[in-house]
Amino acid sequence: MRREQLAWTGSTLASALVVSLGAALCACSALVDPDESRLGGARDAGSTERRDGTVPPIDAVVDPDSSTTDAVACAGGCEDAVDCTDDSCGPSGCTHAPNDALCGEGSRCNPVMGCVSTRCASDAECNDGVPCNGEETCAPGGDGADPVTGCRAGVALGCDDGRSCTNDSCIDTMGGCVFAPDPTSCDDGVACTRDACDPSASDDSSGCVRAPDDSLCATSFCRVGSVCSAESGCVGGDVRDCRDFDACTTDTCSDTLMVCEHAPRDADLDGFPTRSIGGASCPGGTDCNDLDATVFPGAMEACNGRDDNCNEMIDETCPRPPDTCMSAQAIPLTSATTITGTIATFSDNFRTSCGDSGGRDAIYYIDVATPSDITIDTIGSGATDTVLAVGTTCGTWMACDDDLDSGRTLESRIFVHRFGGGATTSSRLYIMVDGFDGSTTGSFTLNVSVRPAAADSCGSGNIDINGGGTLLGWIASGVSSERGSCQGLFSGGEAIATFLGPPDGTASFTAFSADFSPELYVRAEPCHTGAEVGCTRGSLSGSVWRAQLDTSVRATGSYFLFVDGASFAGSAYSVYYEP
């Protein structure tokens, strides 16, 4: 901000005051009585000459405690030519204290006129030499007058020039009212105006003068031809063209340095210039994604399927998703576990007979140490059409399921009976969650529950396959305790499952086995003696045995499904049940 200061110097005012006081003293010298006996002495109290006419030694009149500051303030001396005042020098300058003892009887000391009559005869005899307390008057016997001297005190001066940019005060040593300009109060915040406090030139109550100066706009390197507006500062002109036509740089103009600057482009302001833009490489650039401030060299690699640290690797420090058999994810062996995911994040590695081609798949596994029943489903996946598959070898699926209830929902379920603990040749069961086809990309929910294996006997609880799904199991024993009406002399070992009759009154079962020809039959409750409602024998279909049973049942009635005909324990089978 430019300001023009109208300076009132102390030396100028002091000189004016000395001249004024000198003139006053000269004008009234005729009133001073030259009679030394009346004055009470021939010398001012400030003189170094003693009453007896002798002069004391120099060290007797030098104040040893006087400071350099006092000496500067009283550089011209404090002698005022008034014989009855005691003149001295202090931090604020000279003082002249009236001393009536230096005047004759019936007289008093006036600090301006010297010894005068005790009772005043004129206003001049009442002047105390202090401008700021007002003008004293001689009014013997008047209201407010001193009963001895007849002098009446003046009214203190009120100093106000009506201009807000001056600091108004009354200073006795400056002769009265002083109106000191304060240019800082005139700052209008506009860089190109010259601001000053000049009450004589201003036509408003502020006393400020603000003059626009176009030359102060010429200092802008980045704008050419600007002029000064008193309200808006430098306006107009043309912005300097700093373009270098290089897409890899950000072009700016610096008024401070008065140059065009071309910094490497860093659009996301992460401190790393872009590696490329528009397919063209940028020399020295290191940021592989200049639109994301969280991606830059040295950033922490997050498990998000992208290269966060620009080392051309994705999620290299993260656990691999369960997308293949090599990265299959373990499911903790608890009573119940739920896993969520999104089909779209996986690739298509496998295909089952339950779905179409192109479906993306995720691979999990569970390790079981004792014979167990395991229920696996995708209930909760909503509109995502899921397919489930299981097997003891990853990629070789022994059973699968799509739409557990004949397509009324898109969710799947597999019941695994008597797996692990020596009942099978493996204790690890692989589980695949698959999209029905290539268009399936939604989220899925995988639920897995484990419990001890149910018995295959009419004398105890059996595995419950109510609601539908696929049953994968292993025969516990090659010894048969039950027999269906369609069976021959040899019935072999069997598995027993329970279910409730579906609402439509029809239960459909399809059984497969590579180990034996499955024989299916259904009984109503009770298990051992209930009425048989259907029985069928299997036949060879290609390289596996297959049996199909469709039977009428009572809705919500309790029924038992028998998978019979195995000649040895550990024979595997699968049954697809659509209620």
DOGU-227600 format. One record per residue (C-alpha): z, y, x. Coordinates in steps of 0.1 Angstrom, whole numbers, padded with zeros to 4 digits, always signed. Example, Ala and Ser with C-alpha at 12.3 -4.5 7.8 and 13.67 -1.06 7.14 Angstrom:
+0078-0045+0123;+0071-0011+0137;
This chain:
+0000+0000+0000;-0009+0034+0014;+0015+0063+0007;+0015+0099+0018;+0051+0111+0024;+0060+0147+0019;+0087+0150+0045;+0116+0174+0043;+0131+0174+0077;+0168+0181+0084;+0160+0205+0112;+0138+0227+0090;+0165+0230+0063;+0192+0235+0088;+0173+0264+0105;+0168+0280+0071;+0205+0277+0063;+0214+0293+0097;+0191+0322+0091;+0205+0327+0056;+0241+0326+0067;+0234+0349+0096;+0218+0375+0073;+0248+0372+0050;+0272+0378+0078;+0253+0408+0091;+0251+0423+0057;+0288+0422+0051;+0300+0432+0086;+0307+0467+0074;+0334+0452+0051;+0353+0436+0080;+0382+0458+0091;+0378+0465+0128;+0415+0473+0130;+0428+0445+0153;+0463+0449+0140;+0451+0444+0104;+0431+0413+0113;+0461+0399+0131;+0441+0393+0163;+0410+0404+0182;+0394+0369+0184;+0383+0343+0160;+0406+0312+0159;+0376+0293+0173;+0375+0315+0204;+0388+0301+0237;+0406+0334+0245;+0443+0333+0238;+0462+0360+0219;+0476+0373+0252;+0440+0378+0265;+0440+0348+0289;+0415+0320+0288;+0428+0284+0290;+0413+0259+0315;+0382+0241+0304;+0400+0208+0300;+0424+0224+0276;+0397+0232+0250;+0377+0201+0254;+0386+0174+0228;+0389+0142+0247;+0384+0122+0214;+0352+0139+0204;+0323+0115+0201;+0286+0118+0210;+0278+0118+0173;+0300+0150+0169;+0283+0166+0198;+0249+0160+0184;+0259+0173+0149;+0274+0205+0165;+0247+0209+0192;+0244+0246+0184;+0282+0253+0186;+0305+0260+0157;+0314+0297+0163;+0307+0316+0130;+0316+0351+0141;+0344+0353+0114;+0376+0360+0133;+0400+0345+0108;+0385+0310+0104;+0395+0279+0124;+0362+0265+0136;+0358+0228+0145;+0333+0200+0149;+0335+0167+0131;+0311+0137+0122;+0296+0158+0094;+0291+0190+0115;+0309+0223+0118;+0338+0233+0095;+0352+0268+0091;+0387+0267+0076;+0402+0301+0064;+0435+0309+0082;+0454+0336+0064;+0479+0338+0092;+0452+0354+0113;+0450+0384+0089;+0475+0412+0085;+0501+0416+0058;+0485+0420+0023;+0453+0404+0035;+0437+0370+0032;+0409+0353+0050;+0375+0350+0033;+0354+0324+0052;+0323+0346+0048;+0336+0382+0050;+0367+0378+0072;+0400+0395+0063;+0400+0411+0029;+0426+0424+0005;+0447+0398-0011;+0435+0409-0046;+0397+0409-0048;+0376+0439-0054;+0342+0423-0055;+0325+0389-0061;+0316+0387-0024;+0353+0386-0015;+0357+0354-0036;+0328+0335-0020;+0342+0304-0004;+0309+0296+0016;+0305+0263-0003;+0272+0265-0023;+0275+0232-0043;+0307+0242-0062;+0290+0272-0078;+0292+0310-0074;+0328+0324-0074;+0334+0357-0092;+0361+0384-0090;+0379+0387-0123;+0415+0399-0118;+0436+0390-0148;+0407+0372-0164;+0407+0337-0179;+0407+0311-0153;+0412+0336-0125;+0436+0330-0096;+0467+0352-0104;+0471+0361-0067;+0435+0367-0055;+0419+0374-0089;+0390+0350-0080;+0375+0327-0106;+0360+0293-0095;+0323+0288-0100;+0305+0260-0119;+0292+0231-0098;+0255+0232-0094;+0234+0207-0114;+0204+0197-0093;+0174+0183-0113;+0138+0193-0107;+0126+0171-0136;+0105+0148-0113;+0114+0111-0112;+0099+0106-0077;+0125+0129-0060;+0161+0121-0051;+0180+0151-0063;+0213+0161-0047;+0234+0191-0037;+0242+0193+0000;+0265+0222+0012;+0252+0221+0048;+0216+0223+0034;+0224+0254+0014;+0225+0238-0021;+0201+0217-0041;+0178+0194-0022;+0149+0175-0038;+0138+0148-0014;+0105+0130-0022;+0106+0092-0025;+0071+0079-0020;+0081+0043-0026;+0088+0051-0062;+0051+0060-0067;+0037+0026-0057;+0013+0016-0085;+0005-0019-0071;-0031-0010-0066;-0041-0016-0029;-0069+0009-0028;-0050+0040-0041;-0032+0065-0018;+0002+0070-0035;+0024+0100-0028;+0053+0120-0043;+0042+0157-0046;+0059+0175-0074;+0040+0207-0067;+0006+0189-0072;+0015+0165-0099;+0011+0174-0136;+0034+0148-0151;+0071+0142-0150;+0069+0115-0123;+0058+0139-0097;+0035+0112-0083;-0001+0116-0071;-0023+0085-0069;-0058+0090-0055;-0084+0062-0055;-0100+0057-0021;-0132+0037-0020;-0129+0035+0018;-0100+0011+0014;-0123-0014-0004;-0146-0015+0026;-0121-0037+0044;-0130-0067+0021;-0153-0090+0041;-0158-0113+0011;-0170-0086-0014;-0196-0061-0004;-0201-0027-0021;-0167-0025-0040;-0153+0008-0054;-0117+0016-0062;-0105+0017-0097;-0071+0033-0102;-0063+0006-0128;-0079-0025-0114;-0082-0020-0077;-0114-0029-0058;-0141-0038-0084;-0178-0044-0084;-0199-0053-0054;-0214-0087-0045;-0195-0118-0034;-0206-0128+0001;-0227-0160+0001;-0210-0185+0023;-0230-0216+0013;-0241-0239+0041;-0259-0263+0017;-0240-0293+0031;-0225-0315+0004;-0199-0328+0028;-0182-0294+0032;-0163-0270+0010;-0175-0234+0016;-0150-0205+0014;-0148-0169+0025;-0118-0155+0045;-0110-0118+0041;-0082-0123+0067;-0104-0137+0094;-0136-0120+0081;-0156-0152+0084;-0172-0178+0062;-0154-0212+0065;-0168-0246+0060;-0141-0273+0058;-0148-0310+0053;-0148-0318+0016;-0115-0331+0003;-0119-0330-0035;-0087-0349-0043;-0066-0328-0018;-0049-0359-0003;-0055-0346+0033;-0084-0369+0041;-0121-0358+0040;-0145-0378+0020;-0164-0407+0036;-0195-0402+0015;-0208-0381-0014;-0239-0388-0035;-0247-0419-0014;-0249-0399+0018;-0223-0404+0045;-0202-0375+0058;-0195-0374+0096;-0158-0378+0103;-0149-0386+0067;-0123-0413+0061;-0114-0411+0024;-0131-0440+0005;-0123-0425-0029;-0122-0387-0028;-0116-0385-0066;-0082-0403-0064;-0054-0387-0044;-0035-0421-0042;-0063-0437-0022;-0066-0428+0015;-0063-0444+0049;-0028-0456+0055;-0018-0457+0018;+0003-0485+0006;-0019-0513-0008;-0010-0520-0044;-0018-0551-0064;-0043-0534-0086;-0077-0550-0077;-0089-0521-0056;-0090-0509-0020;-0060-0484-0018;-0059-0479+0020;-0097-0477+0027;-0098-0508+0050;-0125-0524+0029;-0101-0551+0017;-0087-0555-0018;-0050-0564-0024;-0048-0581+0010;-0010-0579+0011;-0006-0590-0026;+0000-0624-0041;-0034-0638-0052;-0039-0640-0089;-0040-0675-0104;-0078-0675-0106;-0086-0707-0088;-0069-0740-0079;-0062-0726-0044;-0042-0697-0060;-0027-0716-0089;+0006-0700-0100;+0037-0721-0104;+0056-0719-0137;+0094-0721-0133;+0109-0753-0147;+0130-0738-0175;+0135-0747-0211;+0110-0720-0221;+0088-0696-0201;+0063-0670-0213;+0035-0656-0191;+0011-0628-0201;-0023-0619-0187;-0058-0607-0194;-0088-0630-0195;-0110-0603-0181;-0092-0602-0148;-0103-0637-0139;-0135-0655-0130;-0153-0684-0146;-0146-0715-0125;-0143-0745-0150;-0156-0757-0183;-0141-0781-0209;-0155-0798-0239;-0134-0775-0261;-0151-0743-0252;-0185-0728-0244;-0198-0718-0210;-0189-0685-0193;-0153-0684-0203;-0130-0669-0176;-0100-0691-0167;-0065-0688-0151;-0048-0717-0134;-0010-0725-0135;+0010-0756-0128;+0045-0771-0134;+0064-0797-0114;+0084-0822-0133;+0109-0846-0117;+0121-0867-0148;+0101-0880-0178;+0096-0850-0200;+0079-0837-0231;+0061-0804-0225;+0047-0781-0252;+0021-0756-0241;+0005-0730-0264;-0011-0696-0265;+0006-0685-0298;+0009-0647-0296;-0025-0641-0281;-0037-0627-0314;-0075-0621-0315;-0082-0635-0281;-0100-0669-0286;-0082-0691-0260;-0088-0727-0249;-0061-0748-0232;-0067-0777-0208;-0043-0799-0187;-0046-0825-0160;-0029-0842-0131;-0056-0830-0108;-0068-0793-0108;-0103-0792-0121;-0102-0826-0137;-0090-0819-0172;-0075-0849-0191;-0072-0831-0225;-0080-0797-0240;-0075-0778-0272;-0092-0750-0291;-0079-0736-0324;-0049-0758-0331;-0054-0756-0369;-0091-0762-0375;-0101-0726-0367;-0077-0708-0390;-0063-0691-0359;-0078-0687-0324;-0046-0700-0306;-0044-0734-0289;-0016-0759-0283;-0012-0791-0262;+0018-0816-0265;+0024-0835-0233;+0045-0867-0239;+0064-0887-0212;+0051-0869-0181;+0067-0871-0146;+0096-0890-0131;+0076-0921-0123;+0063-0924-0158;+0030-0911-0144;+0013-0912-0111;+0019-0875-0106;+0048-0851-0111;+0025-0819-0111;+0007-0809-0142;-0020-0783-0140;-0026-0759-0169;-0057-0739-0175;-0060-0709-0199;-0097-0704-0206;-0117-0679-0227;-0137-0697-0254;-0169-0681-0240;-0182-0653-0218;-0175-0626-0244;-0137-0634-0245;-0120-0607-0224;-0087-0599-0242;-0051-0605-0233;-0034-0638-0236;+0002-0652-0240;+0010-0686-0224;+0042-0703-0237;+0056-0734-0219;+0087-0753-0229;+0101-0785-0213;+0126-0810-0227;+0136-0847-0220;+0110-0872-0232;+0115-0885-0267;+0117-0922-0273;+0088-0942-0287;+0109-0962-0311;+0115-0961-0349;+0152-0962-0340;+0154-0927-0325;+0137-0893-0325;+0100-0890-0317;+0078-0863-0303;+0069-0838-0331;+0033-0827-0333;+0036-0809-0366;+0012-0779-0369;-0016-0794-0350;-0029-0794-0315;-0038-0820-0288;-0013-0848-0277;-0016-0861-0241;+0007-0889-0233;+0015-0921-0214;+0026-0954-0229;+0063-0962-0219;+0059-1000-0222;+0033-1027-0226;+0056-1045-0252;+0048-1038-0289;+0075-1034-0314;+0053-1021-0343;+0019-1033-0357;-0007-1017-0379;-0025-1036-0407;-0059-1033-0389;-0046-1047-0356;-0054-1082-0342;-0030-1107-0328;-0023-1085-0297;-0010-1050-0304;+0004-1040-0270;+0027-1010-0263;+0026-0979-0285;+0036-0942-0287;+0051-0927-0319;+0048-0891-0330;+0060-0874-0362;+0044-0847-0383;+0045-0832-0418;+0016-0836-0442;-0007-0806-0441;-0011-0784-0472;-0046-0797-0479;-0034-0834-0480;-0057-0846-0452;-0047-0855-0417;-0074-0861-0391;-0068-0877-0357;-0093-0885-0329;-0079-0906-0299;-0094-0912-0265;-0084-0934-0235;-0099-0947-0204;-0071-0973-0200;-0072-0991-0234;-0088-0992-0268;-0065-0970-0290;-0055-0983-0325;-0043-0956-0348;-0022-0960-0379;+0000-0937-0400;+0031-0945-0420;+0052-0926-0444;+0089-0923-0438;+0109-0943-0429;+0092-0950-0396;+0098-0988-0394;+0092-0998-0430;+0074-0968-0446;+0041-0974-0465;+0010-0974-0443;-0015-0947-0454;-0042-0954-0428;-0052-0976-0399;-0082-0978-0376;-0093-0996-0344;-0110-0980-0314;-0144-0988-0299;-0161-0981-0266;-0179-0947-0265;-0197-0943-0231;-0171-0948-0204;-0140-0942-0227;-0125-0958-0258;-0124-0937-0290;-0107-0940-0323;-0111-0918-0354;-0086-0917-0384;-0089-0894-0414;-0062-0902-0440;-0048-0887-0472;-0012-0877-0471;+0013-0859-0493;+0017-0822-0484;+0049-0815-0465;+0058-0852-0466;+0072-0868-0434;+0048-0891-0416;+0046-0911-0383;+0015-0915-0361;+0013-0947-0340;-0010-0949-0309;-0010-0986-0302;-0029-1012-0282;-0019-1005-0246;-0016-1036-0224;+0005-1020-0196;+0030-0992-0192;+0017-0959-0179;-0016-0961-0198;-0028-0926-0206;-0043-0914-0240;-0051-0882-0258;-0051-0875-0295;-0067-0844-0312;-0049-0836-0344;-0063-0811-0369;-0040-0806-0399;
